[in-house]
């Protein structure tokens, strides 16, 4: 199950579980659409993988399958590889 991390690793903006702006790689590194497009060129700066739209979990499933509350913030790593 996806962690649904709560923020962008680059700019630290909030990305709630229903956000259409969240992007993830196959390792679940999480970025916002703006950082993905303007700074990262669609590639994860951590692994080099493709950043894609993060699936949204149905609201009815959030209570029993909550999103992560752990924030990951690495502003120094916000450059494309």
N, C-alpha and C positions, 0 to 999 in steps of 0.2 A: 504494500500500500504506500502511496506517495506521502511524504512528510507534510507537504503543503507549507513550506517555510514562509514566515510572515513578512519578509522584507527583501528588498533588492540588496545584493551584496555590494553593489557599486555605490549607490546614492542613499541607501538606507530608507527609501520610501516604503510605506506600508503596502503590502500586497495581501489583502484578505483572501480567504479560500475561494471566494466567488469572483475574484478579479480576472478580467479579460486581458489585463496588462502584464500578467506574470509569464515569464519565459523560463524554461528549465532545460538542462542537458540530461544525458542519461545517468549522471551521478546525482541529479537533483540540485545542482548548483542553481540558484534562483536569482533572476535579474528582472528589471522592469523592461517594458517594450522600448522606452526612450533610450535607456543605456544600451540595450541590445543593438538597436539600430544606429545610434549616433556615436557610440564609443567602441563597441565590440565587434561590429561588422557581422553580427549573427553567430559568432563563435564564442564558446566559453573560454575565458582567460585562464581558467584553472586546468582544464583538460584538453582544450582545443576542439571539443565536440560541438555539434550543432545545437543552437538554442531554439526551442520550439515552444509554441503556446502550451502552457500548463493546463491539463484537464481540470475542470471544476467539479468538486464533489457535490452531489445533491445535498441540499439543506437538510433533508430528512435523515441523512447519514452522518451529519457532523457531530451530533450528540454522542453517538456510540463510537465514532471514529474521528476524534478531534484533530485539527491541524496542529502542527508544531508551534510552540511558543518561543523556541530558541532562535534568537536573531543571529545571523552571520553577516558581518560587515567588514569588508576588506577594501577600503577606498584606494589603497596603494596598488591593488591588483586590477584596476579597471582600465587596463590598456589591452588592446587586441594582441594576441600572441604573434 
